[in-house]
Amino acid sequence: MRCHIIAFLAGFVLDQIIGDPMNFPHPIRLIGNLISFLDKLFLGKKGHEHNRNPKREVFFGVVLCVVVIALSALVPAAILYAAYMINMYLGIAVEAVLICYIFAAKSLKDESMKVYHALKNGTIEDARYAVSMIVGRDTESLTAEGVTKAAVETVAENTSDGVIAPLIYTFIGGPVLGFAYKGINTMDSMVGYHNDRYEYLGKAAAKLDDIVNFFPARISALIMIVAAAILGKDYSAKNAFRIFKRDRYNHKSPNSAQTESACAGALSIRLAGDASYFGKIVKKPFIGDDIRPVEIEDIKRANRLMYMTEYLSVAFLMIIAAAAITL
């Protein structure tokens, strides 16, 4: 237990400092490559789908989930077992590195700040390209406000499934459960779409992602409201709680609007609304009230809110760990 907590904290600190180094092998990319391989194996190349059979594709989607989750968990389990068998300190070091790969706060901040800097110093085309790297919607026709909203929404939503949920699952089950969660989350981000290709193959992944994020999303939103109270000045905890209660289900996903509503309320802005995906306009309700216009600085504010939510979550988990060790 103590080794795991030390590795957990070390992995957390590593993510704060280095995040995801560019041009460095990353386990999540390997998981993504596995999903892409199975996607092509089951459905063929994109645009060349043939002999579509919904029941068969749903079955393939279940197989996809089993294979990806199993390999996502078994590979780090084998690595950890070997490291701890050699030496306890080596085991802690390897576990810390694996945990760093699971956490994504710094990479989320870095990618969203690329959008910020493009809006401040570049062209609208630069900003659209930067935001296209972190969102699933079409970005070609977004205005500067639309780009800003998309970046803020991404930070808000990913505060749950990219930051707090991985913290919780890794705290409970170490890198094994942490990578299993990341496997599910990566599948959902790659195949969990309602479109011609993934309508059936992605059903199992999307449903599983909804299940594993149900409690973390709500925990994240509540902690985010507390974070808004601590940050003060540019944030409103009272409004965050009001919008959270009112708009937390203004999304097809039962989880996505939980932190998005808390963030919109905390910043006193309106997010969401209709968006284009794969060339089709998808009708979406708004989240929050347009008490003030969305501005570029909201990307920075969303990141500060994300980080404070993470720090509070780690503090809470350490209290639980201390209590468990003393019992």
TORSE-323983 format. One line per field, with one value per residue (C-alpha): residue number from 1; residue in one letter; x, y, z. Coordinates in steps of 0.001 Angstrom, whole numbers, always signed. Layout:
# residues N
n: [NUM, ...] .
res: [A, ...] .
east: [X, ...] .
north: [Y, ...] .
up: [Z, ...] .
//
This chain:
# residues 327
n: [1, 2, 3, 4, 5, 6, 7, 8, 9, 10, 11, 12, 13, 14, 15, 16, 17, 18, 19, 20, 21, 22, 23, 24, 25, 26, 27, 28, 29, 30, 31, 32, 33, 34, 35, 36, 37, 38, 39, 40, 41, 42, 43, 44, 45, 46, 47, 48, 49, 50, 51, 52, 53, 54, 55, 56, 57, 58, 59, 60, 61, 62, 63, 64, 65, 66, 67, 68, 69, 70, 71, 72, 73, 74, 75, 76, 77, 78, 79, 80, 81, 82, 83, 84, 85, 86, 87, 88, 89, 90, 91, 92, 93, 94, 95, 96, 97, 98, 99, 100, 101, 102, 103, 104, 105, 106, 107, 108, 109, 110, 111, 112, 113, 114, 115, 116, 117, 118, 119, 120, 121, 122, 123, 124, 125, 126, 127, 128, 129, 130, 131, 132, 133, 134, 135, 136, 137, 138, 139, 140, 141, 142, 143, 144, 145, 146, 147, 148, 149, 150, 151, 152, 153, 154, 155, 156, 157, 158, 159, 160, 161, 162, 163, 164, 165, 166, 167, 168, 169, 170, 171, 172, 173, 174, 175, 176, 177, 178, 179, 180, 181, 182, 183, 184, 185, 186, 187, 188, 189, 190, 191, 192, 193, 194, 195, 196, 197, 198, 199, 200, 201, 202, 203, 204, 205, 206, 207, 208, 209, 210, 211, 212, 213, 214, 215, 216, 217, 218, 219, 220, 221, 222, 223, 224, 225, 226, 227, 228, 229, 230, 231, 232, 233, 234, 235, 236, 237, 238, 239, 240, 241, 242, 243, 244, 245, 246, 247, 248, 249, 250, 251, 252, 253, 254, 255, 256, 257, 258, 259, 260, 261, 262, 263, 264, 265, 266, 267, 268, 269, 270, 271, 272, 273, 274, 275, 276, 277, 278, 279, 280, 281, 282, 283, 284, 285, 286, 287, 288, 289, 290, 291, 292, 293, 294, 295, 296, 297, 298, 299, 300, 301, 302, 303, 304, 305, 306, 307, 308, 309, 310, 311, 312, 313, 314, 315, 316, 317, 318, 319, 320, 321, 322, 323, 324, 325, 326, 327] .
res: [M, R, C, H, I, I, A, F, L, A, G, F, V, L, D, Q, I, I, G, D, P, M, N, F, P, H, P, I, R, L, I, G, N, L, I, S, F, L, D, K, L, F, L, G, K, K, G, H, E, H, N, R, N, P, K, R, E, V, F, F, G, V, V, L, C, V, V, V, I, A, L, S, A, L, V, P, A, A, I, L, Y, A, A, Y, M, I, N, M, Y, L, G, I, A, V, E, A, V, L, I, C, Y, I, F, A, A, K, S, L, K, D, E, S, M, K, V, Y, H, A, L, K, N, G, T, I, E, D, A, R, Y, A, V, S, M, I, V, G, R, D, T, E, S, L, T, A, E, G, V, T, K, A, A, V, E, T, V, A, E, N, T, S, D, G, V, I, A, P, L, I, Y, T, F, I, G, G, P, V, L, G, F, A, Y, K, G, I, N, T, M, D, S, M, V, G, Y, H, N, D, R, Y, E, Y, L, G, K, A, A, A, K, L, D, D, I, V, N, F, F, P, A, R, I, S, A, L, I, M, I, V, A, A, A, I, L, G, K, D, Y, S, A, K, N, A, F, R, I, F, K, R, D, R, Y, N, H, K, S, P, N, S, A, Q, T, E, S, A, C, A, G, A, L, S, I, R, L, A, G, D, A, S, Y, F, G, K, I, V, K, K, P, F, I, G, D, D, I, R, P, V, E, I, E, D, I, K, R, A, N, R, L, M, Y, M, T, E, Y, L, S, V, A, F, L, M, I, I, A, A, A, A, I, T, L] .
east: [+0, +2771, +4714, +1602, +943, +4563, +4383, +994, +2337, +5527, +3505, +1311, +4366, +5941, +2806, +2862, +6472, +6888, +3427, +3666, +7063, +6745, +8244, +8414, +6698, +3368, +1241, -2009, -861, -156, -3688, -4944, -2954, -4480, -7986, -7258, -5982, -9080, -11322, -9884, -9933, -13649, -14939, -12297, -10817, -12851, -15141, -14900, -17348, -19225, -21722, -22922, -24539, -25614, -25702, -22296, -20831, -22253, -20597, -17322, -17668, -17861, -14794, -13011, -13738, -12572, -9311, -8420, -9242, -7455, -4251, -4407, -4440, -2270, +736, +1302, +548, +3341, +5744, +4994, +5307, +8721, +9937, +8868, +10348, +13731, +13690, +11130, +12618, +12667, +9044, +8105, +9986, +8375, +4938, +5431, +6328, +3327, +1078, +2497, +1398, -2140, -2543, -3183, -3534, -405, -1031, -4631, -3371, -595, -2902, -5614, -3028, -1888, -5392, -5033, -1718, -3040, -5988, -3737, -837, -1853, -4587, -8073, -6882, -4089, -6631, -9026, -6211, -5065, -8550, -9129, -6388, -8430, -12084, -14158, -16357, -15777, -13722, -13341, -16004, -15657, -15368, -12838, -15596, -16500, -12875, -12597, -15793, -14635, -11340, -13050, -15588, -12788, -10911, -14131, -15257, -11796, -11334, -13474, -12510, -8966, -7876, -10067, -11391, -7845, -6794, -9603, -9159, -5375, -5648, -7959, -6162, -2803, -1631, -3457, -6906, -5731, -4732, -7886, -9841, -7724, -8384, -12130, -11851, -9664, -12093, -14965, -13025, -12167, -15233, -17979, -19725, -23251, -22206, -22416, -19215, -19382, -23108, -22926, -19234, -18945, -22059, -20316, -17405, -19714, -21955, -18985, -17474, -20773, -20728, -17121, -17441, -20798, -19487, -16192, -18054, -20297, -17467, -15404, -18220, -18757, -15036, -14898, -17534, -15391, -12384, -14299, -14948, -11233, -10071, -12412, -12432, -12925, -15088, -18503, -19067, -22688, -23395, -21408, -23682, -26816, -25892, -24690, -28091, -29951, -27848, -25865, -27973, -27961, -26038, -26723, -24071, -25124, -21646, -20272, -22308, -21532, -18207, -19098, -22082, -20016, -17319, -19820, -21444, -18136, -17037, -20514, -20563, -22701, -21215, -22362, -25196, -25393, -22172, -21100, -19800, -18672, -20434, -23760, -25222, -26019, -28623, -27434, -28901, -26916, -25109, -24900, -26111, -24465, -23990, -20940, -19389, -16909, -13360, -9959, -8840, -11536, -9201, -6683, -9436, -10739, -7239, -6797, -10136, -9061, -5795, -7420, -9978, -7109, -5196, -8273, -8931, -5375, -5628, -8891, -7424, -4380, -6677, -8354, -4935, -3724, -6868, -6499, -2828, -3531, -6410] .
north: [+0, +2457, +1641, +2278, +5644, +6740, +5757, +7470, +10766, +10477, +9844, +12838, +15086, +13762, +14640, +18159, +18612, +16763, +15642, +13690, +14313, +14750, +12085, +9638, +6231, +6531, +3585, +5398, +5782, +2045, +1427, +3728, +1794, -1456, +9, +1242, -2205, -3949, -1298, -2031, -5767, -5744, -3065, -2706, +591, +3717, +4374, +734, -888, -3776, -6452, -4373, -6545, -4650, -7718, -8843, -5373, -5123, -8480, -7211, -4164, -6416, -8341, -5032, -4046, -7375, -7409, -3766, -3826, -7142, -6028, -2553, -4164, -7261, -5533, -3051, -5843, -7952, -4994, -4127, -7727, -8055, -4722, -5465, -8959, -7424, -4667, -2743, +625, -301, -1325, +2042, +3897, +1889, +2258, +6030, +6311, +4225, +6379, +9532, +8183, +7696, +11229, +13935, +17300, +18887, +17613, +18893, +22299, +22367, +21445, +23914, +26663, +26103, +27241, +30230, +31300, +30785, +33046, +35673, +35655, +33711, +33579, +32115, +29226, +28545, +28542, +26265, +23808, +23884, +23220, +20470, +18518, +18304, +18179, +15763, +18376, +20057, +23223, +24646, +27339, +28166, +31821, +32978, +32714, +29237, +28135, +29524, +27803, +24510, +24723, +25617, +22819, +20330, +21345, +21231, +17822, +16280, +17464, +14437, +11681, +12873, +13964, +13041, +9646, +8364, +9627, +7711, +4447, +4507, +5213, +2205, -291, +1158, +1310, -1941, -463, +2948, +1636, -480, +2741, +4553, +1711, +2192, +5965, +5754, +3335, +5716, +8655, +6661, +4545, +5761, +7874, +7881, +7848, +5475, +3628, +3275, +3211, -488, -1258, +1557, +763, -1401, +1020, +4032, +2298, +1034, +4523, +5900, +3321, +3785, +7580, +7802, +8405, +10139, +12726, +13701, +13681, +15862, +18386, +18733, +19156, +21692, +23769, +23764, +24692, +27695, +28848, +28642, +30411, +33352, +36600, +35288, +32369, +31929, +28797, +29813, +30086, +26894, +24968, +26574, +25736, +22273, +21472, +22882, +21844, +18756, +16560, +18897, +16368, +13007, +11495, +11195, +12353, +14953, +17907, +17301, +19166, +21273, +22729, +23378, +25105, +27200, +28315, +29028, +31230, +32794, +31942, +29856, +26769, +23981, +24527, +23143, +21794, +20144, +16566, +14825, +17484, +17199, +19723, +18105, +19911, +20417, +22394, +25232, +24842, +27871, +31452, +34124, +36455, +37763, +37053, +34216, +35590, +34129, +34365, +31816, +29106, +30052, +30275, +26814, +25387, +26972, +25487, +22084, +22164, +23233, +20439, +17981, +19255, +18990, +15472, +14340, +15857, +14019, +10719, +11160, +11619, +8328, +6655, +7955, +6678, +3263, +2940, +3791, +1330] .
up: [+0, +935, -2253, -4323, -2635, -3129, -6808, -7152, -5803, -7845, -11012, -10207, -9763, -12976, -14916, -13462, -14567, -17866, -18966, -22218, -23843, -27600, -29888, -26977, -27055, -25263, -24067, -24901, -28509, -28566, -27296, -30050, -32649, -31375, -31659, -35198, -36190, -34821, -36373, -39842, -39171, -38301, -40698, -43388, -44506, -43923, -46837, -47946, -45517, -47081, -46111, -43161, -40499, -37344, -35071, -36232, -35760, -32234, -31487, -32970, -30716, -27655, -28863, -29375, -25770, -24351, -26316, -25682, -21957, -21427, -23149, -21571, -18135, -18645, -20214, -17338, -14856, -16357, -16415, -12791, -11640, -13284, -11870, -8300, -8506, -9320, -6714, -4681, -5605, -9283, -8932, -7423, -10168, -12973, -11395, -11099, -14793, -15803, -13635, -15217, -18602, -17279, -15926, -18512, -16781, -18258, -21773, -21591, -20501, -23107, -26001, -24991, -24531, -28122, -29051, -26725, -28260, -31806, -31024, -29429, -31865, -34982, -37578, -37241, -39426, -36906, -34084, -35951, -36619, -32985, -31651, -34238, -32450, -29234, -30332, -32394, -34071, -37427, -36967, -40493, -40074, -36372, -35408, -32805, -30182, -31412, -31209, -27672, -26565, -28053, -26140, -22863, -23308, -23947, -20802, -18786, -20041, -19865, -16294, -15512, -17959, -18649, -15174, -12189, -13343, -14083, -10633, -8960, -10847, -10538, -6818, -6431, -8673, -9650, -13277, -14082, -13427, -14616, -18037, -18255, -17775, -20372, -22802, -22381, -22671, -25783, -27449, -26802, -28256, -31395, -32161, -29819, -32450, -33872, -37517, -40469, -39615, -35836, -35071, -34151, -33619, -31083, -29026, -26420, -25995, -25640, -23108, -21101, -21063, -19722, -16929, -15763, -15844, -14064, -10541, -11451, -13546, -10661, -8138, -10494, -10886, -7138, -6486, -9333, -7551, -4405, -6552, -7908, -4339, -3532, -6699, -6122, -8166, -11734, -10568, -8972, -6906, -6308, -10028, -10696, -8354, -9820, -13415, -12397, -10891, -13890, -16902, -15883, -18170, -21198, -23262, -24898, -22653, -18989, -17948, -20361, -19097, -15422, -15323, -18364, -16509, -13372, -15451, -17441, -14208, -12517, -15442, -15910, -19621, -21970, -23597, -25937, -28428, -31977, -33514, -36759, -36762, -39955, -42012, -40191, -37746, -34403, -32295, -28716, -25827, -24324, -21007, -18728, -19105, -21234, -18279, -20111, -23534, -23922, -24187, -24956, -21304, -20439, -21763, -19066, -16461, -17382, -16990, -13559, -12551, -13874, -11929, -8665, -9099, -9557, -6506, -4307, -5588, -4828, -1343, -718, -1957, +294, +3292, +2386, +1975, +5356, +7024, +5347, +6384, +10024, +10332] .
//
